[in-house]
Amino acid sequence: MTIAVGIDIAAKTFDMVIRRSGKPSKPSTFKQTPAGHAAVIKQLKKLKPRSIVMEATGIYYLDLAVAIAEAGLPVSVINPKSFRHFCALKLNGTKTDGVDAALLAEYGERMAPRLWTPPRDLYLKLRDVGRQINRLTHSRTQAKNRLHALTSTHMTLALLIEDEQEAITMLDRRIDRLTQAALELIEQDQTLSRHMQNLCAAKGVGQATAIAVLAELMVLPDSLKAPQVSRYAGLDIRLTQSGSSVNRPARLSKAGNAYLRSALYMPAMCAVRHDPRAKAFYDALVSRGKKKMQAQCAVMRKYLTGMWACIKDETAFDSSQLFSEEHMKA
């Protein structure tokens, strides 16, 4: 008897459907906690399924996928776009967690997806530290904005200004401590250390950016192509244009890994100012009628492509491999 399992992931729970010889069970719901993971793994070990399928949904799938893989069970993590195409072929118009879990189980039964290999524990630790640094940096920026607002008027209590300054100082200390922890993790691994050095060869890429980029890229499968990594980062532009009256500024779609986009934005801006090739590429796009945000996003994509090449080929970042010399002649 063939057994395939589909797991639909949400932020706080996940639904599981067991498909036995073509017949799906009713969905079972588990909490997204270590206890919930342990409960489902205990059940899966008794079933001995041929395939366990889940989508690469945000960040919520990773802990469960790692736990299942470490238990020696055959887990496959599929691209959400591939699953959407499968659903379209099935002409399924209903979308609930239970229905998606059943379709994932059927996907595993019919498509036999390849098994997923979990990232190294060191890389997962670096990712977690990198993301916490990102969150704290965002909080520090908000605190600095609040401090600016408070000091813009003479009516503000001195106590409030002092309180905000203390908060910023504490955030600085936390960021410094976690940055040091990230550097110690990188120093433990020669490959990570080489990647760090190679990334820092790029204009605008310093220690903080290199840590953030490594934290996100090192947990990805090394089989991914550069365009797949760009889509993973959500580096596409959303245009809002209608008739002659609606022509809003172009914006990033923000559908993808926000940590990568955050890490790439300032280096791309710096590259446009200080790297002649990047500036020529940017100017050429703008001269052809592209919005500045579209051109900025294109530079970010180029930079991400170069960084991914650094990691895959273990070579130093080289902008001459990304930007055409033709733009320099214009």
Secondary structure by P-SEA (a helix, b strand, c coil): cbbbbbbbbcccbbbbbbbcccccccbbbbcccaaaaaaaaaaaaaacccbbbbccccccaaaaaaaaaaaccbbbbbbaaaaaaaaaaaccccccaaaaaaaaaaaaacccccbbbbccaaaaaaaaaaaaaaaaaaaaaaaaaaaaaaaccccccaaaaaaaaaaaaaaaaaaaaaaaaaaaaaaacaaaaaaaaaaaccccccaaaaaaaaaccccccccccaaaaaaaaccbbbbbbccccccccccccccccaaaaaacaaaaaaaacccaaaaaaaaaaaaacccaaaaaaaaaaaaaaaaaaaaacccccccccccccccccc
